[in-house]
Amino acid sequence: MLFRKKKIEDKIEDQILQNENRDQEYWALVKRQFYKNRLAVWSLRIFYVIFFVAVFADFLANEKPIVAKLDGEVYFPVMNNYAVNLGLSSWEDQFVTKRWDEHNYDFVIFPPIPYSPTTIDVFNTDYVGPFDKQEVKSLRWKHWLGTDELGRDTAAGMIYGARVAIAVGVIAMSISTIIGILIGALAGYFGDNRLKMSRIRLFLNIVGFIIAVFYAFIARSYYFSNADEEGGLLQQVVISLFIFVGVMGVANLLSSFLKRISWLGEKVTIAVDILVMRAIEVLNSIPRLLLILSIVAITKPSVVNVMIIIGLISWTGIARFIRAELLRVRNLEYIEAAQALGFSEKRIIWRHAIPNALTPVLIAIAFGVASAILIEAFLSFLGIGLAAEDVTWGSLLNLARGKFAAWWLAIFPGFAIFITVTIFNLLGEGLTDALDPRLKQ
């Protein structure tokens, strides 16, 4: 009997290795197909440039020097600023009492744009255009894309706006991807008749879920509405998640003891697929922008808040994609063989089912990033959801409403939003063509 089981396991391992080899060949073909799409390739290159600008924004636009030598001491103000923000360091008095450009440096290297998005140039206020006469010490200090009403540099705002756009797109879609994969995988793999649970576990999970939602989110609504004073929205979300997980953990631990009673331990079937699909339909029936505006209205303005909110309501598309793929994958031979050998459902889902169902998710992520960037730009254009000191492409567009003659505040951020959203849409289309199921044949 043991010899037969060993033989079956070896056969399954061989089949899995064959599937992995086919997957490697498939992804190599996908890569070749993708690079044949010139628009997608150029979009990827432009994305690399925008990503580079977003990551190194502090070194590209800053009133602080990158490196400076003053009174025989060498300083790295841009790098030190990270430590100061984390509370690990502090500025010396000489850097607090004087502007960075007023020191008599022995040696100094300023960023290409010697302004941060919040630096106010009092000599170039009231919307100075790129081609207008500017009162600057030298060409080195020129505002190449003009200034706004307060004298803030538009080019610096554009660079930091790229950081906000990429951060919102990537982080928001990371949140929605995790939620979508988890929920979609449950619906697709178990369907309506494959998930069985003891009566007591089902009952305690329902009761525990209600209690967890109440104490983790409803009872803590004050902390969410005053998140800035209470440590930030992200911290409050983490605390609420710990409370939620703790309550659900207690409910499941208690059910593990009570299920020993015969009647309470009897299995019942849970139609998880229809529950998930109905939840998706309800969420999709509410206009997403209206839902975002409703949630933003009860939270403190913050870029982090916007990321979390967009991520928490954008998971439905990914969940539907992963569900559809798992409905197909769960009936393949290697999944059935793994089930026959008694492998745990968790192992089958995470090691075999989900990795083979992620293909359409990549496409959804590409389009989702573009959508998240567009939503953030719309919110910041309206002046909703972000703090007044946050500079984004949308907030620069909003400044143009104050003076229609300030064309540079509309053209440059508008073009940046258009290019960024377009390249992600083109990347999504390129992935759609490259991941064509006919390639697997």
C-alpha positions in Angstrom: 0.0 0.0 0.0 2.8 2.4 0.9 4.7 1.5 -2.3 1.6 2.3 -4.3 1.1 5.6 -2.6 4.7 6.5 -3.2 4.3 5.6 -6.9 1.3 7.9 -7.2 3.1 10.7 -5.4 6.1 10.4 -7.8 3.7 10.5 -10.7 2.1 13.7 -9.5 5.4 15.3 -8.9 6.4 14.4 -12.5 3.2 15.9 -13.7 3.7 19.1 -11.7 7.3 19.4 -13.0 5.9 19.0 -16.6 3.4 21.8 -15.9 6.1 24.0 -14.5 8.2 23.4 -17.6 5.3 24.3 -19.8 4.7 27.4 -17.7 8.3 28.5 -18.2 8.0 28.0 -21.9 4.7 29.9 -21.9 6.1 32.9 -20.0 9.1 33.0 -22.3 6.6 33.2 -25.2 4.6 35.8 -23.4 7.7 37.9 -23.0 8.6 37.6 -26.7 5.0 38.5 -27.6 5.0 41.5 -25.3 8.2 43.0 -26.8 6.7 42.7 -30.2 4.2 45.4 -29.2 6.1 48.6 -29.7 3.5 50.8 -27.9 3.6 48.6 -24.9 7.4 48.5 -24.8 7.7 52.3 -25.1 5.0 52.6 -22.4 7.2 50.4 -20.1 10.2 52.5 -20.8 8.3 55.7 -19.9 7.0 54.0 -16.8 10.6 53.3 -15.8 11.4 57.1 -16.2 8.4 58.1 -14.1 9.2 55.5 -11.5 12.8 56.8 -11.3 11.5 60.4 -10.9 9.1 59.3 -8.2 11.7 57.3 -6.2 14.5 60.0 -6.4 12.2 63.0 -6.2 14.1 64.4 -3.1 17.4 64.3 -5.1 15.8 65.9 -8.2 13.9 68.8 -6.6 14.8 70.1 -3.1 16.0 73.4 -1.5 18.4 71.3 0.6 21.8 70.4 -1.0 22.6 66.8 -1.9 26.1 67.2 -0.4 27.7 70.2 1.1 30.9 71.1 2.9 30.6 73.9 5.5 33.3 75.0 7.9 35.3 71.9 7.1 32.4 69.5 7.8 30.7 67.5 5.1 26.9 67.2 5.3 24.3 65.2 3.3 21.2 67.2 4.0 18.8 65.3 1.7 19.8 62.0 3.2 19.7 63.4 6.7 16.1 64.7 6.1 14.9 61.1 6.0 16.4 60.5 9.5 14.9 63.7 10.8 11.4 62.7 9.5 11.8 59.4 11.3 12.8 61.1 14.5 16.3 59.6 14.4 18.2 62.9 14.0 17.7 66.6 14.2 19.0 69.7 12.3 21.8 71.8 13.7 20.9 75.3 14.7 22.7 76.9 11.7 20.5 75.0 9.3 17.3 76.1 11.1 18.0 79.8 11.4 19.2 80.4 7.8 17.9 79.4 4.4 19.8 76.6 2.7 21.0 79.0 -0.1 22.2 81.6 2.3 25.2 79.6 3.7 28.8 80.3 2.5 29.6 76.7 1.5 33.1 75.5 0.9 31.6 73.1 -1.6 28.0 72.3 -2.4 25.9 70.3 -4.9 22.2 71.3 -5.1 19.6 69.1 -6.9 18.9 70.0 -10.5 15.8 71.9 -9.3 16.8 73.8 -6.1 13.3 74.1 -4.8 10.9 71.8 -3.0 7.2 71.9 -3.8 6.5 73.9 -0.7 9.4 76.4 -1.1 8.0 79.9 -1.5 10.0 82.3 -3.6 8.8 85.7 -2.5 10.4 87.4 -5.5 8.4 85.4 -8.0 4.9 85.3 -6.7 1.5 85.9 -8.4 1.9 83.4 -11.2 5.2 83.9 -13.0 5.3 82.0 -16.2 8.1 79.9 -17.7 8.8 82.7 -20.3 8.2 85.6 -18.1 10.9 87.7 -16.5 12.0 86.2 -13.2 13.8 87.8 -10.3 16.5 85.1 -9.6 20.1 85.2 -8.6 21.2 83.3 -11.7 20.0 80.9 -14.4 20.6 78.1 -11.9 17.6 79.3 -9.8 15.2 79.9 -12.7 11.7 78.4 -12.4 11.7 76.5 -15.6 7.9 75.7 -15.5 6.8 78.8 -13.7 5.4 79.4 -10.3 2.0 79.6 -8.7 0.3 82.5 -6.8 2.5 82.0 -3.7 5.8 81.6 -5.7 6.0 77.8 -5.4 8.0 76.1 -8.2 5.8 74.1 -10.7 8.6 71.8 -11.8 9.2 70.7 -8.2 5.4 70.1 -7.8 5.4 68.0 -11.0 8.2 65.8 -9.7 6.7 65.2 -6.3 3.3 64.8 -8.0 4.8 61.8 -9.8 5.8 60.3 -6.5 2.2 60.6 -5.2 0.7 59.3 -8.4 2.9 56.2 -8.5 2.5 55.6 -4.8 -1.3 55.8 -4.9 -1.4 53.5 -8.0 0.9 50.9 -6.7 -0.1 50.8 -3.0 -3.8 51.0 -3.7 -3.7 48.2 -6.2 -1.5 46.1 -3.8 -4.2 46.3 -1.2 -7.0 45.5 -3.7 -5.0 42.7 -5.2 -4.5 41.0 -1.8 -8.2 41.3 -0.9 -9.3 40.3 -4.4 -7.1 37.2 -4.5 -8.2 36.0 -1.1 -11.9 36.4 -1.7 -11.9 35.4 -5.3 -9.9 32.3 -4.5 -12.4 31.2 -1.9 -15.3 31.6 -4.2 -13.6 30.0 -7.2 -12.0 27.0 -5.6 -14.8 26.0 -3.2 -17.8 27.1 -5.3 -21.2 26.6 -3.7 -20.8 23.0 -2.5 -17.2 22.3 -1.7 -16.7 24.3 1.5 -18.0 22.4 4.5 -17.9 23.6 8.1 -19.2 22.4 11.4 -22.4 24.0 12.7 -20.8 25.5 15.7 -17.8 26.9 13.7 -20.2 28.5 11.2 -22.4 30.0 14.0 -19.5 31.3 16.0 -17.8 32.7 12.9 -21.0 34.6 12.0 -21.4 35.9 15.6 -17.7 36.6 15.9 -17.7 38.5 12.6 -20.5 40.8 13.7 -18.8 41.4 17.1 -15.4 41.9 15.4 -16.8 44.5 12.9 -18.5 46.4 15.7 -15.6 46.6 18.1 -12.9 46.9 15.4 -14.5 49.5 13.1 -17.9 50.9 14.3 -16.9 51.4 17.9 -13.6 52.9 16.8 -15.2 55.4 14.3 -14.0 58.3 16.5 -10.4 57.2 16.0 -10.9 57.0 12.3 -12.4 60.4 12.0 -9.6 61.9 14.2 -6.9 59.7 12.7 -4.2 62.5 12.5 -4.4 63.2 16.2 -4.6 59.5 17.1 -1.5 58.3 15.1 -2.7 58.3 11.5 -5.2 56.3 9.6 -2.8 53.5 8.7 -2.0 52.9 12.4 -5.8 52.9 13.2 -6.4 50.4 10.4 -3.7 48.1 11.8 -5.1 48.3 15.3 -8.6 47.5 14.0 -7.3 44.6 12.0 -5.6 43.2 15.1 -8.9 43.5 17.0 -10.8 41.9 14.1 -8.3 39.0 13.8 -8.3 38.5 17.6 -12.0 38.2 17.9 -12.2 35.8 15.0 -9.4 33.8 16.4 -11.2 33.4 19.8 -14.4 32.4 17.9 -12.5 29.7 16.0 -10.6 28.5 19.1 -13.9 28.1 21.0 -15.5 26.2 18.1 -12.6 23.8 18.1 -13.6 22.6 21.6 -17.4 22.7 21.1 -17.4 20.8 17.8 -16.6 17.6 19.9 -20.3 17.6 20.7 -21.8 15.4 18.0 -24.7 17.6 16.8 -22.6 20.8 16.9 -19.8 19.1 15.0 -21.9 18.0 12.1 -20.7 19.5 8.7 -22.9 21.9 6.7 -22.3 23.2 3.2 -21.6 26.9 2.7 -22.4 28.5 -0.7 -19.4 30.8 -0.5 -19.4 31.5 -4.3 -22.9 32.9 -4.4 -22.3 34.9 -1.2 -19.1 36.5 -2.7 -20.8 37.2 -6.0 -23.8 38.8 -4.4 -21.4 41.0 -2.3 -19.5 42.0 -5.4 -22.8 42.9 -7.2 -23.9 45.0 -4.3 -20.6 46.8 -4.1 -20.5 47.3 -7.9 -24.0 48.7 -7.9 -22.8 51.8 -5.9 -20.9 54.3 -8.1 -17.3 54.0 -7.1 -16.6 57.7 -7.1 -19.7 58.4 -5.0 -18.6 55.7 -2.5 -15.0 57.1 -2.3 -16.4 60.6 -1.8 -18.6 59.3 1.0 -15.7 57.6 2.8 -13.3 60.5 2.3 -15.8 62.8 3.9 -15.5 61.1 7.3 -11.7 60.8 7.3 -8.9 63.3 7.7 -7.3 64.5 4.5 -4.2 62.5 3.7 -2.5 60.7 0.8 -2.3 57.5 2.8 -6.0 57.7 3.5 -6.7 58.0 -0.2 -4.5 55.0 -1.0 -6.2 52.8 1.6 -9.7 53.9 0.6 -9.1 53.3 -3.1 -7.6 49.9 -2.3 -10.4 48.8 -0.1 -13.1 49.4 -2.7 -11.3 48.3 -5.9 -10.9 44.6 -5.3 -14.1 43.4 -7.0 -12.6 43.1 -10.5 -9.6 41.1 -9.4 -11.8 38.9 -7.3 -14.0 38.1 -10.3 -11.0 37.3 -12.5 -9.3 35.0 -10.0 -12.7 33.3 -9.3 -13.2 32.6 -13.0 -9.7 31.2 -13.4 -10.0 28.9 -10.3 -13.3 27.5 -11.5 -11.3 26.2 -14.5 -8.1 25.3 -12.6 -9.8 23.3 -9.8 -10.9 20.7 -12.3 -7.5 20.0 -13.8 -5.8 16.6 -13.2 -3.0 17.7 -10.9 -5.5 19.4 -8.6 -7.7 16.3 -8.4 -4.6 14.1 -7.9 -3.4 16.3 -5.0 -6.9 16.1 -3.4 -6.9 12.4 -3.8 -3.5 12.2 -1.9 -5.1 14.1 1.0 -3.1 17.3 0.6 -4.6 20.1 2.7 -6.9 22.5 0.9 -4.6 25.4 2.0 -1.6 23.8 0.4 -3.5 23.1 -2.8 -4.9 26.6 -3.1 -1.7 28.5 -2.3 0.9 26.2 -4.0 -0.9 24.9 -7.0 -4.2 26.6 -7.7 -3.6 30.4 -7.3 -0.2 30.5 -9.0 -1.8 29.0 -12.1 -4.7 31.5 -12.0 -2.9 34.8 -11.8 -2.6 35.5 -15.5 -5.7 37.8 -15.9 -4.9 39.5 -12.6 -1.8 41.0 -14.1 -4.0 42.7 -16.7 -6.5 43.9 -14.1 -3.6 45.4 -12.0 -2.3 47.4 -15.0 -5.7 48.9 -15.7 -6.4 49.3 -12.0 -3.2 51.4 -11.4 -4.3 53.8 -14.2 -7.8 54.0 -12.6 -6.4 54.7 -9.1 -4.1 57.5 -10.4 -7.1 59.1 -12.2 -9.2 58.9 -9.1 -6.5 60.5 -7.0 -6.0 63.3 -9.5 -9.8 63.9 -9.6 -10.0 64.1 -5.8 -7.0 66.4 -5.5 -8.4 68.6 -8.3 -11.5 69.0 -6.2 -9.5 69.6 -3.1 -11.0 66.6 -1.4 -9.2 63.8 0.5 -5.7 65.4 0.6 -4.1 67.8 3.0 -3.6 71.4 1.9 0.2 70.9 1.9 0.2 67.9 -0.3 1.2 68.7 -3.8 -0.1 66.5 -6.6 -0.8 66.8 -10.3 -4.5 67.3 -9.5 -3.8 70.0 -6.9 -1.7 71.9 -9.5 -4.6 71.7 -11.9 -6.8 73.1 -9.2 -4.5 76.1 -8.8 -5.0 76.9 -12.5 -8.7 77.6 -11.8 -7.6 80.6 -9.8 -6.2 82.3 -12.9 -6.9 81.0 -16.4 -3.9 82.9 -17.8 -1.6 80.6 -15.8 -1.6 78.0 -18.6 1.5 76.2 -17.3 -0.5 75.1 -14.2 -3.0 73.3 -16.5 -0.8 72.1 -19.4 2.0 70.4 -17.6 0.1 68.4 -14.8 -2.7 67.7 -17.3 -0.2 66.3 -19.8 1.5 64.2 -17.0 -1.8 62.7 -15.9 -2.7 61.9 -19.6 0.7 60.3 -20.3 0.7 58.2 -17.1 -2.8 56.9 -17.4 -2.3 56.2 -21.1 0.9 54.2 -20.6 -0.7 52.0 -18.0 -3.7 51.4 -20.3 -1.3 50.5 -23.1 0.6 48.2 -20.7 -2.7 46.5 -19.9 -3.5 46.1 -23.6 0.0 44.8 -24.3 -0.4 42.2 -21.5 -3.8 41.3 -22.8 -2.3 40.4 -26.2 0.8 38.7 -24.8 -1.3 36.6 -22.3 -3.7 35.4 -25.0 -4.9 31.9 -24.0 -4.2 30.7 -27.5 -0.5 31.0 -26.7 -0.9 28.0 -24.4 -2.0 25.8 -27.2 
